[in-house]
C-alpha cells in the first residue's frame, strides 16, 4: 500500500479543499493511504511532524467547495524557507524537512503551491530525493509558466467581478468613478480577466506601460460619467509613491473627475469554489495520482490546449522569467506574465477599454 502526503503552501485560495478531497478519494479507491501535513513546511519542522490521517469523514465532500485550506498554509512566524533564511536557520530547516519526510515514510508527496513554492521545490529538490514529488499549481495570480489554468484563478475572477458589479451600481447613482485595486503581484491576469468581465473603462497592469494623461483623457471622453478603473497592485507611477489605486485616484481628482478607491483585498482569495475550479481540481488530482502510479517524480500537473498532463519541474522552472527572489538569498523564482500576444488584450482594446501603450 502506497502512503501519500498532501501539503498546501503559500497563499490560500478557493479550490484547495476540492483538490485535497479529490486526491484522497482517488487514492482511497486505489487502496492507498493518505495523510495531510498541517501548516505547510512548518508542520514538517515540528517534532513529531504535524499530520492528519484522512478518512471518509475527515473532509466531507459538502465542505470541499469552501475556500481556504483544510490543512492550513502556515501561520505568523511559521518556519518556512523565507523565515529560515531571514533568521539564518536555512541549513537547519533543510535538515529538519529531510528528517521529517523520512520519519513519515511517504512514497509520494503532492505539493499544492504557487510559483514560489514550485520554484523552491525544484531548487531544493534534494530534500525530496527519497520520494516521488508531484506538484499541483494553485494561485489567483496565474503567474505559473506552462499551464493555461491554475486552481483558484477562476474563483478569484468571479469574486472580483461580483465585487465590481455592486460598485458599478453605486457609481452610476452618484456619477462617480471607482478605482479598484486588484491582487496579482507582478502579473496582470486577474485584473485583465475581471476587467473584461465587468466592462471596465480602463485596466492598468504591470506588463503594459501607460500614460496617466491619456488615461484621464480617456475617462473625460467616456460615453458615460461613471464606471470602474481596475488597477493591478503591481503597477507603478513615476514620481509617486503609495498604493497604486491611491496614486491613480489623486491624478483623477486633480483633473476634476469624481472618484473613490476600493480595495477588495482578501475577498479575492475566498468564496465558494466555482464549478470551473472544481473541475480543474478533479483533473489535477487525477493527473497527480496517475503520475504516482506511473512512478513519475519532480513533475507538475498542467493544462495546455485543454489537455491535462504532467511537465517536469525543470521544464516549468526554465520556461518562465527566472528572477531573484527578494526574500531568500541565492534563490530564483520562475514567473509568468500577460503575454503581448494575449488575445484578451485585443478584445479589451476593441471594446474601448484603455490599457496603455499596447502593440
C-alpha positions in Angstrom: 0.0 0.0 0.0 1.3 3.4 -1.0 1.4 6.2 1.5 0.7 9.7 0.0 1.3 13.0 1.7 -0.6 16.2 0.8 0.7 19.7 1.6 -0.6 23.2 0.8 1.9 26.1 0.8 2.0 29.8 0.1 -1.1 32.0 0.0 -4.5 30.3 0.1 -7.3 30.4 -2.5 -10.5 28.7 -3.4 -10.2 25.2 -4.7 -7.6 23.9 -2.3 -10.1 21.8 -0.3 -11.6 20.5 -3.5 -8.3 19.1 -4.8 -7.4 17.7 -1.3 -10.7 15.8 -1.2 -10.4 14.6 -4.7 -6.9 13.4 -4.1 -8.0 11.5 -1.0 -11.0 9.9 -2.8 -9.0 8.8 -5.8 -6.2 7.5 -3.6 -8.6 5.5 -1.4 -10.1 3.8 -4.5 -6.6 2.7 -5.4 -6.1 1.3 -1.9 -3.6 4.0 -0.9 -3.2 5.6 2.4 -3.3 9.5 2.6 -2.1 11.9 5.2 -2.2 15.6 5.3 0.7 17.8 6.5 -0.6 20.7 8.6 0.7 24.3 8.2 2.9 23.5 5.2 6.6 23.2 5.9 6.1 24.5 9.4 4.3 21.3 10.2 7.2 19.3 8.9 9.5 21.2 11.3 7.6 20.1 14.4 8.7 17.0 16.4 6.9 14.9 15.6 5.6 16.3 12.3 2.0 17.6 12.4 -0.1 15.4 10.2 -3.7 14.2 10.0 -4.9 10.9 8.7 -7.6 11.1 6.0 -10.7 9.0 6.0 -14.2 9.5 4.6 -15.2 11.8 7.5 -12.0 13.9 7.6 -13.1 16.4 4.8 -16.7 15.8 3.9 -17.5 16.3 0.3 -20.0 19.0 1.0 -17.2 21.0 2.7 -14.8 20.6 -0.2 -16.3 23.6 -2.1 -15.3 26.0 0.6 -12.3 28.4 0.4 -9.1 28.2 2.4 -7.1 25.1 3.1 -8.3 22.4 5.5 -4.6 21.7 6.1 -3.7 25.4 6.6 -1.0 27.2 4.6 1.1 28.3 7.6 0.8 30.9 10.4 2.5 34.0 11.5 6.2 33.3 12.4 5.9 29.8 10.8 9.2 28.2 9.9 9.4 28.2 6.1 12.1 28.8 3.5 11.7 32.6 3.8 11.7 32.9 7.6 14.5 30.3 7.9 16.6 32.4 5.5 15.8 35.6 7.4 16.9 34.1 10.7 20.0 32.3 9.5 18.4 28.8 10.0 18.2 27.7 6.4 20.5 24.7 6.8 18.7 23.6 10.0 15.4 24.0 8.2 16.5 21.8 5.2 17.8 19.1 7.6 14.5 19.1 9.5 12.5 18.7 6.3 14.5 15.7 5.3 14.3 14.2 8.7 10.5 14.6 9.0 9.9 13.3 5.5 12.0 10.2 6.3 10.0 9.7 9.6 6.7 9.8 7.7 7.9 7.1 5.3 6.0 8.6 2.4 6.0 7.0 -1.0 4.9 10.3 -2.6 4.3 13.9 -1.7 1.7 16.0 -3.5 2.7 19.7 -3.0 -0.1 22.2 -3.9 1.5 25.6 -4.3 2.2 28.7 -6.3 5.1 29.7 -8.5 7.3 30.4 -5.4 6.6 27.1 -3.8 7.2 25.2 -7.0 10.4 27.1 -7.7 11.6 26.3 -4.2 10.7 22.6 -4.7 12.8 22.4 -7.8 15.8 24.5 -6.4 15.8 22.3 -3.3 14.9 19.0 -5.0 17.5 17.0 -3.0 15.2 17.4 0.0 12.6 15.2 -1.7 15.0 12.7 -3.2 13.6 9.8 -1.2 10.1 10.0 -2.6 8.0 11.0 -5.6 7.3 14.7 -5.7 4.2 15.8 -7.6 3.2 19.5 -7.7 -0.2 20.9 -8.4 -0.3 24.7 -9.4 -2.6 26.9 -7.5 -2.7 30.7 -7.5 -5.1 33.6 -8.1 -2.3 35.4 -9.9 -2.0 33.0 -12.8 1.8 33.6 -12.9 2.9 30.0 -13.3 4.6 29.0 -16.6 3.5 26.0 -18.8 -0.1 25.8 -17.6 -3.2 27.6 -19.0 -5.0 27.3 -15.7 -4.3 27.3 -12.0 -6.6 26.3 -9.2 -8.2 29.3 -7.6 -7.9 31.7 -10.5 -11.4 31.3 -11.9 -13.0 31.7 -8.5 -10.9 34.9 -7.8 -12.0 36.4 -11.1 -15.6 35.7 -10.2 -15.1 37.2 -6.7 -13.6 40.3 -8.2 -16.3 40.5 -10.8 -19.0 40.3 -8.2 -17.4 43.0 -6.1 -17.1 45.4 -9.0 -20.7 44.6 -10.2 -22.0 46.1 -6.9 -19.7 49.1 -7.1 -21.0 49.8 -10.6 -24.5 50.4 -9.2 -23.4 53.0 -6.7 -21.0 54.5 -9.2 -24.0 55.1 -11.6 -26.1 56.5 -8.7 -23.5 59.2 -7.9 -22.0 59.9 -11.4 -18.7 58.6 -9.9 -15.7 56.5 -10.9 -14.3 53.8 -8.7 -10.6 52.9 -8.8 -10.4 49.3 -7.7 -7.0 47.8 -6.8 -6.7 44.1 -7.5 -4.3 41.4 -6.3 -1.9 39.7 -8.8 1.5 40.8 -7.6 3.5 41.5 -10.8 1.1 39.6 -13.1 -2.0 41.4 -14.6 -4.1 38.3 -15.5 -6.6 38.8 -12.6 -7.2 42.4 -13.4 -7.3 41.8 -17.2 -9.9 38.9 -16.9 -12.1 40.6 -14.4 -11.9 43.9 -16.2 -13.2 42.4 -19.4 -15.9 40.6 -17.4 -17.3 43.8 -15.8 -16.8 46.1 -18.8 -14.2 48.3 -17.0 -13.4 51.6 -18.6 -9.6 51.1 -18.0 -7.4 48.3 -16.9 -3.9 49.1 -15.7 -1.5 46.1 -15.4 2.3 45.8 -14.7 3.1 44.4 -18.1 1.8 47.4 -20.1 3.2 51.0 -19.8 0.5 53.6 -19.6 0.3 57.4 -19.8 -1.7 58.9 -16.9 -2.7 61.9 -19.1 -4.1 59.6 -21.8 -5.9 57.7 -19.1 -7.5 60.9 -17.8 -8.4 62.0 -21.4 -10.0 58.5 -21.9 -12.2 58.9 -18.8 -13.1 62.5 -19.6 -14.3 61.4 -23.1 -16.0 58.2 -22.0 -19.6 57.7 -23.1 -20.8 57.8 -19.5 -19.8 59.6 -16.4 -19.3 56.6 -14.1 -17.5 53.3 -14.2 -14.7 51.1 -12.9 -10.9 51.5 -13.4 -9.1 48.4 -12.4 -5.6 48.8 -11.2 -3.3 45.8 -10.6 -1.3 46.1 -7.4 2.0 45.7 -9.3 1.8 48.9 -11.4 4.0 51.9 -10.7 3.7 55.6 -11.4 6.9 57.5 -11.9 7.5 60.1 -9.2 4.7 58.9 -7.0 4.6 56.6 -4.0 1.8 54.8 -2.1 -0.8 52.3 -3.1 -1.4 52.2 -6.8 -5.1 52.9 -6.6 -4.5 55.9 -4.4 -1.9 57.3 -6.9 -4.4 57.0 -9.8 -7.2 58.4 -7.7 -5.2 61.5 -6.8 -4.5 62.1 -10.5 -8.2 61.8 -11.4 -9.2 64.1 -8.5 -6.7 66.7 -9.8 -8.3 66.5 -13.2 -11.7 67.2 -11.7 -13.0 63.6 -12.1 -15.1 62.5 -9.1 -13.9 59.1 -7.8 -13.4 56.8 -4.9 -10.9 54.0 -4.3 -12.0 50.4 -3.3 -9.9 47.5 -2.1 -11.4 44.0 -2.4 -8.3 42.7 -0.7 -8.6 39.1 0.5 -12.2 38.7 -0.7 -10.5 37.7 -4.0 -9.0 34.7 -2.3 -12.3 33.4 -0.8 -15.8 32.4 -1.9 -17.3 29.1 -2.7 -15.2 27.4 -5.4 -16.7 27.9 -8.9 -17.6 24.8 -10.9 -14.7 25.5 -13.3 -12.2 25.4 -10.4 -13.8 22.3 -9.0 -13.5 20.5 -12.4 -9.9 21.7 -12.7 -9.2 20.4 -9.2 -10.6 17.0 -10.1 -8.5 16.9 -13.3 -5.3 17.9 -11.5 -6.0 15.4 -8.6 -6.5 12.5 -11.1 -3.4 13.6 -13.1 -1.3 13.7 -9.9 -2.4 10.2 -8.9 -1.7 8.8 -12.3 1.7 10.3 -12.1 2.3 8.5 -8.8 1.1 5.2 -10.3 3.5 5.7 -13.3 6.4 6.3 -11.0 6.9 9.9 -12.1 8.7 12.4 -9.9 9.7 16.1 -9.9 6.7 16.9 -12.1 3.9 19.5 -12.2 0.3 18.9 -13.4 -0.6 21.3 -16.2 -3.4 22.1 -18.7 -2.4 23.1 -22.1 -4.7 23.3 -25.1 -7.4 21.6 -23.0 -5.1 18.6 -22.3 -4.2 17.7 -18.7 -0.7 16.3 -18.4 2.5 16.5 -16.3 5.5 18.5 -17.2 8.9 18.3 -15.4 9.7 20.8 -12.7 12.9 21.6 -14.6 10.9 22.5 -17.7 8.5 24.6 -15.6 11.4 26.5 -14.0 13.3 27.2 -17.2 10.2 28.2 -19.2 9.4 31.3 -17.1 11.1 34.5 -16.5 13.6 33.5 -13.8 14.3 36.3 -11.4 16.0 36.6 -8.0 13.7 36.0 -5.0 13.7 39.3 -3.0 13.2 37.4 0.3 15.5 34.4 0.0 19.2 34.9 -0.9 20.5 32.9 -3.8 17.1 31.6 -4.7 15.4 32.2 -8.0 11.7 32.1 -8.9 10.1 31.3 -12.3 7.4 33.8 -13.2 4.8 34.1 -16.0 3.1 37.3 -17.1 0.5 38.6 -19.5 1.9 37.9 -23.0 1.9 40.8 -25.5 0.1 38.3 -27.8 -2.7 37.5 -25.3 -6.0 37.7 -27.3 -7.7 39.4 -24.3 -5.6 42.5 -25.0 -7.1 42.9 -28.4 -10.6 42.2 -27.1 -10.2 44.8 -24.4 -9.0 47.4 -26.9 -11.8 46.6 -29.3 -14.3 47.1 -26.5 -12.9 50.6 -25.8 -11.1 49.7 -22.6 -7.9 51.8 -22.0 -4.9 49.5 -21.4 -2.0 51.8 -22.1 0.7 51.6 -24.8 -0.3 48.3 -26.4 1.2 46.9 -29.6 
